[in-house]
């Protein structure tokens, strides 16, 4: 079907855009509205009687809330700064230098995206746990240390592991910006006698600023809403961010029932900040076309010769791959083959067994869980892709619903980016 005929279908069948708008209102706006209403209910349940500011008074009057806010901001900002620094350096090395084996380097940097962050966190528990971490045992044996030098159950450990997980996203965003930088601008700067610091300040940074700001906004959003790493490394030692705190309150039955009102008040407070970040990210990505190089012919970015620094650059790429993939995944595989928790050694190599794997795969519950995960992921991915396609076509290629209606549809489709899964889960509990 041609684009013209597709457009006519949307224009002639007004029920389709209206149906998309109604569906997104039901899926996004209604649960969030129930979450907002619940925050003002004394019981925390949206359909109970009465309205009160009691939940907000309890939350804002608790010193622990401000510690939670500080932890969340520290975690989000730390991940953003570190991931931008590491991902930016790797993107520059691959795209703008004569780094050898660049195709392999691209794969090595992007590979952590296929690993769930909680697996990465579990791998680093095995590597840097104060009691049983392999790196700690190596350091203590080698240097005779009485105490373990590394502790992954800290804010620094959480930021470190989340940074490893976020670097591929930063690399993919910035590598395209580095790749599309016209060398004619660099030549013009050098012709005018500009030195490298001046060229970086007046040419490179302005060209990269849209991608840098968009990446920073995206990373801040992820830092606020991610649960995998804070839940794995922070919750066991009582180090909470907003996402892990919501899960803790939702599962804590010490008071008889979960503190739904407090959960809703905390969620609404952080949701305002997250939606502001999402709006900034949306605005930055939509204005990116204002910062493009217009040229009448193709070009290839100038490659900087690394010279004697080439081994150092290769070592940096390899170091990231080892820290993000090889070490944590390798130790996870090793641990799955040992009959009990033990460090890597020649003595233990003779005791490796597949008994645990056989027990797992022979368990019918594991097979059922795997099948459920497979069909749910495939079905949800298909439905979400289809819905996103229809929404994008309606917003960008038709005049249905009027400009205000299309803007509302666009905003509703973008809002879930800024909503942590824990908040969506609580909103759906209220709804169903």
C-alpha positions in Angstrom: 0.0 0.0 0.0 1.4 3.4 -1.0 1.9 6.2 1.5 -0.8 8.2 -0.3 -3.3 5.3 0.2 -2.3 4.9 3.8 -2.8 8.5 4.5 -6.2 8.4 2.9 -7.2 5.5 5.2 -6.3 7.6 8.2 -8.1 10.6 6.9 -11.3 8.8 5.8 -11.5 6.6 9.0 -11.4 9.1 11.8 -12.2 6.4 14.2 -8.7 5.0 14.0 -6.9 8.1 15.3 -9.6 8.5 17.9 -9.2 4.9 18.9 -5.5 5.4 19.3 -6.0 8.5 21.5 -8.6 6.6 23.6 -6.3 3.6 24.0 -3.4 5.7 25.1 -5.6 7.7 27.5 -6.7 4.4 29.0 -3.2 2.9 29.1 -1.3 5.9 30.3 -3.4 8.7 31.7 -6.0 6.7 33.6 -3.4 4.7 35.7 -1.5 7.9 36.4 -4.7 9.7 37.4 -5.5 6.9 39.9 -2.0 7.1 41.3 -2.4 10.8 41.8 -5.8 10.4 43.4 -4.4 7.6 45.7 -1.8 10.0 47.0 -4.6 12.1 48.5 -6.5 9.2 50.0 -5.9 8.5 53.7 -6.0 4.7 53.0 -4.0 5.1 49.8 -6.7 3.4 47.8 -8.2 5.5 44.9 -11.8 4.5 45.4 -12.0 5.0 49.2 -13.8 8.0 50.7 -12.1 11.2 51.8 -9.3 13.4 50.6 -6.3 14.4 52.8 -2.7 15.6 52.6 -1.8 13.1 55.3 0.4 11.0 53.0 2.4 14.0 51.8 2.8 15.3 55.4 4.2 12.0 56.5 6.5 11.7 53.6 7.8 15.3 53.7 8.1 15.2 57.5 10.3 12.2 57.4 14.1 12.8 57.3 14.4 9.5 55.5 12.6 11.0 52.5 15.4 13.6 52.0 18.0 10.9 52.3 16.1 9.0 49.6 16.0 12.2 47.5 19.8 12.7 48.0 20.6 9.1 47.2 18.5 9.1 44.1 20.0 12.4 42.8 23.5 11.1 43.6 22.9 7.9 41.8 21.3 9.5 38.7 23.9 12.3 38.4 26.8 9.9 39.1 25.6 7.5 36.4 25.0 10.3 33.9 28.5 11.9 34.4 30.4 8.7 34.4 28.5 7.1 31.4 28.9 10.3 29.4 32.6 10.4 30.1 33.3 6.7 29.3 30.9 6.5 26.4 32.1 9.8 24.9 35.8 8.7 25.0 35.0 5.3 23.5 32.9 6.9 20.8 35.7 9.4 20.0 38.3 6.6 19.8 36.2 4.4 17.5 34.9 7.1 15.2 37.5 9.8 15.1 40.9 8.0 15.5 42.8 5.3 13.6 42.0 2.8 16.3 42.7 -0.7 14.9 39.9 -3.3 14.6 37.2 -0.7 14.9 34.4 -3.1 13.7 35.3 -5.4 16.5 35.5 -2.6 19.0 32.0 -1.5 18.0 30.6 -5.0 18.8 32.6 -5.2 22.1 31.2 -1.8 23.3 27.6 -2.5 22.2 27.5 -6.1 23.5 26.5 -5.2 27.1 23.2 -4.0 25.8 22.0 -7.6 25.4 22.8 -8.4 29.0 20.1 -7.7 31.6 21.6 -5.2 34.2 20.7 -7.5 37.1 22.9 -10.2 35.6 25.7 -7.6 35.4 25.0 -6.7 39.1 25.0 -10.3 40.1 28.3 -10.9 38.4 29.9 -8.0 40.2 28.5 -9.3 43.5 30.6 -12.4 42.9 33.6 -10.3 41.9 33.6 -7.5 44.5 31.5 -8.7 47.5 33.4 -7.9 50.7 33.2 -11.5 52.0 33.4 -13.7 48.9 34.3 -11.4 46.0 37.0 -13.0 43.7 38.8 -9.7 43.2 38.9 -9.1 47.0 40.3 -12.6 47.6 43.0 -12.1 45.0 44.0 -8.7 46.5 44.0 -10.1 50.0 46.1 -13.1 49.0 48.5 -11.0 46.9 49.1 -8.1 49.3 48.2 -9.7 52.7 45.3 -7.4 53.3 43.3 -8.0 56.5 40.2 -6.3 55.0 38.6 -6.5 51.6 39.5 -3.5 49.5 36.4 -3.5 47.4 32.7 -3.3 48.5 30.2 -3.4 45.7 27.3 -2.8 48.2 27.9 1.0 48.2 26.7 4.0 46.3 29.9 4.0 44.4 29.5 0.3 43.5 25.9 1.0 42.3 27.1 3.9 40.1 30.0 1.8 38.7 27.8 -1.1 37.7 25.0 1.1 36.2 27.7 3.1 34.3 28.9 -0.1 32.7 25.3 -0.9 31.6 24.7 2.6 30.2 27.9 3.1 28.3 26.6 1.4 25.1 23.6 3.8 24.9 25.9 6.8 25.2 28.2 5.3 22.6 25.4 4.8 20.1 24.1 8.3 20.6 27.5 10.1 20.4 29.1 7.9 17.8 26.6 9.1 15.2 27.4 12.7 16.1 31.1 12.1 15.8 30.6 10.3 12.5 28.6 13.2 11.0 31.1 16.0 11.8 32.3 17.6 8.6 36.1 17.8 8.4 35.7 21.0 6.4 34.9 22.8 9.6 38.1 21.6 11.2 40.1 22.7 8.1 38.5 26.1 8.3 39.4 26.4 11.9 43.0 25.4 11.2 43.2 27.8 8.3 42.2 30.6 10.6 45.0 29.6 13.0 42.8 28.2 15.7 44.5 25.8 18.1 42.9 22.6 19.3 41.4 24.0 22.6 39.8 26.8 20.6 38.5 24.3 18.0 37.1 22.1 20.6 35.3 25.0 22.3 34.0 26.7 19.2 33.5 23.9 16.7 33.3 20.4 18.3 31.2 21.3 21.4 28.6 23.3 19.5 28.2 20.4 17.0 28.1 17.8 19.7 25.9 19.7 22.2 22.5 18.5 21.0 23.7 14.8 21.2 25.4 15.4 24.6 22.3 17.2 26.1 20.0 14.5 24.7 22.2 11.7 26.1 22.4 13.5 29.5 18.6 13.9 29.7 18.1 10.3 28.8 20.7 9.0 31.3 19.1 11.1 34.1 15.7 9.6 33.3 17.2 6.1 33.4 19.1 6.9 36.6 15.8 7.9 38.3 13.7 4.9 37.1 16.1 1.9 37.0 15.6 -0.8 39.6 17.8 -3.7 38.6 21.1 -2.5 39.9 19.8 -0.5 43.0 17.6 -3.5 43.9 20.4 -6.0 43.6 23.2 -4.0 45.3 21.4 -1.4 47.5 18.4 -3.1 49.0 20.3 -5.8 50.8 22.2 -3.2 52.8 19.4 -0.6 53.2 20.7 1.8 50.5 17.6 2.9 48.7 16.7 5.0 45.7 13.2 5.9 44.7 12.5 2.8 42.6 13.9 0.3 45.2 12.1 2.2 48.0 8.8 1.8 46.3 9.3 -1.9 45.8 10.3 -2.2 49.5 7.2 -0.4 50.7 5.0 -2.4 48.4 6.3 -5.7 49.6 6.6 -4.8 53.3 3.7 -6.2 55.2 5.0 -5.4 58.7 2.1 -3.0 59.3 -0.5 -5.5 58.1 -0.9 -4.0 54.6 1.4 -2.2 52.2 1.7 1.6 52.7 0.0 2.4 49.4 -0.7 6.0 50.4 3.0 6.7 51.1 4.0 4.9 47.9 1.7 7.1 45.9 2.9 10.3 47.5 6.6 9.4 46.9 5.8 8.3 43.3 3.8 11.5 42.5 6.7 13.7 43.9 9.3 12.1 41.7 7.0 11.8 38.7 6.9 15.5 38.4 10.6 15.7 38.1 10.8 12.7 35.7 8.1 14.2 33.4 10.1 17.5 33.3 13.2 15.5 32.3 11.2 13.6 29.6 9.9 16.9 28.2 13.5 18.3 28.0 14.7 15.1 26.3 11.8 15.2 23.8 12.5 18.9 23.1 16.2 18.3 22.6 15.8 15.3 20.3 13.2 17.2 18.2 15.4 20.2 17.8 18.4 18.1 16.8 17.8 18.9 13.1 18.7 22.5 13.8 22.3 21.4 14.5 23.3 19.6 11.3 26.0 20.2 8.8 24.5 21.1 5.4 26.7 19.9 2.5 26.3 19.1 -1.1 28.6 16.1 -1.2 29.6 13.3 1.0 32.5 13.5 3.4 34.6 11.3 5.7 35.5 12.6 9.1 39.2 13.3 9.6 40.9 10.6 11.6 43.4 11.5 14.3 46.5 9.4 14.3 47.1 7.9 17.8 50.7 7.1 17.2 52.3 5.8 20.4 49.0 6.1 22.2 47.4 3.4 20.1 48.1 0.5 22.5 46.6 2.6 25.3 43.4 3.2 23.3 43.1 -0.5 22.5 43.7 -1.3 26.2 40.8 1.1 27.2 38.4 -0.7 24.9 39.5 -4.1 26.1 39.3 -2.9 29.8 35.7 -1.8 29.3 34.8 -5.2 27.6 36.4 -7.1 30.5 34.7 -5.1 33.2 31.2 -5.1 31.5 31.1 -8.5 29.9 34.0 -10.9 30.3 34.6 -10.8 34.1 31.0 -10.7 35.4 29.6 -13.1 32.9 32.6 -15.4 33.1 32.4 -15.7 36.8 28.6 -16.3 36.6 29.2 -19.2 34.3 32.0 -20.5 36.5 29.8 -20.3 39.6 27.0 -22.1 37.8 29.3 -25.0 37.1 30.7 -25.4 40.6 29.0 -27.6 43.2 29.4 -24.8 45.8 30.6 -21.2 45.8 34.3 -21.2 45.2 37.0 -19.1 43.6 38.6 -20.0 40.2 41.4 -22.4 40.8 42.9 -25.5 39.2 41.8 -27.7 42.1 38.1 -26.6 41.6 38.4 -27.1 37.8 38.3 -30.9 38.3 35.0 -30.6 40.3 33.0 -28.7 37.7 29.7 -30.2 37.0 26.5 -29.7 35.0 24.3 -31.0 37.8 22.9 -27.6 38.5 22.0 -27.1 34.9 20.4 -30.5 34.7 18.3 -29.8 37.8 17.2 -26.4 36.4 16.2 -27.7 33.0 14.5 -30.7 34.3 12.3 -28.6 36.5 8.9 -28.1 34.8 8.4 -24.7 36.4 11.6 -23.4 34.7 10.3 -24.6 31.4 6.9 -23.0 32.0 8.6 -19.7 33.1 10.8 -19.7 30.1 7.9 -20.3 27.7 5.8 -17.6 29.5 8.7 -15.1 29.2 9.2 -15.9 25.6 5.6 -15.5 24.4 4.9 -12.5 26.6 8.0 -10.7 25.3 7.3 -11.5 21.7 3.6 -10.5 22.0 4.3 -7.3 23.9 7.1 -6.3 21.5 4.8 -6.9 18.5 1.9 -5.0 20.0 4.0 -2.1 21.2 5.8 -1.8 17.8 2.4 -1.8 16.0 1.0 0.8 18.3 4.1 3.0 18.0 3.9 2.7 14.2 0.3 3.8 14.1 0.9 6.7 16.6 3.9 7.9 14.7 2.1 7.8 11.4 -0.9 9.6 12.8 1.3 12.4 14.4 3.8 12.9 11.6 2.0 12.0 8.4 -1.7 12.9 8.8 -3.8 15.9 9.9 -6.2 13.8 11.9 -7.4 15.0 15.4 -6.1 18.5 14.7 -2.8 19.9 15.8 -3.7 19.9 19.5 -5.0 16.3 19.3 -1.8 15.1 17.6 0.3 16.9 20.2 -1.7 15.1 23.0 -1.2 11.8 21.2 2.5 12.5 20.9 2.8 13.4 24.6 0.9 10.4 25.8 3.1 8.1 23.7 6.2 9.6 25.2 5.2 9.8 28.8 5.9 6.1 29.7 9.6 6.8 29.1 9.7 8.9 32.3 7.7 6.5 34.4 9.6 3.8 36.4 8.2 0.3 36.0 7.6 0.2 39.8 5.3 3.2 39.5 3.5 1.7 36.5 3.1 -1.5 38.5 1.5 0.4 41.4 -0.8 2.3 39.1 -2.0 -0.9 37.5 -2.6 -2.4 40.9 -4.9 0.5 41.7 -6.6 0.1 38.3 -7.2 -3.6 38.3 
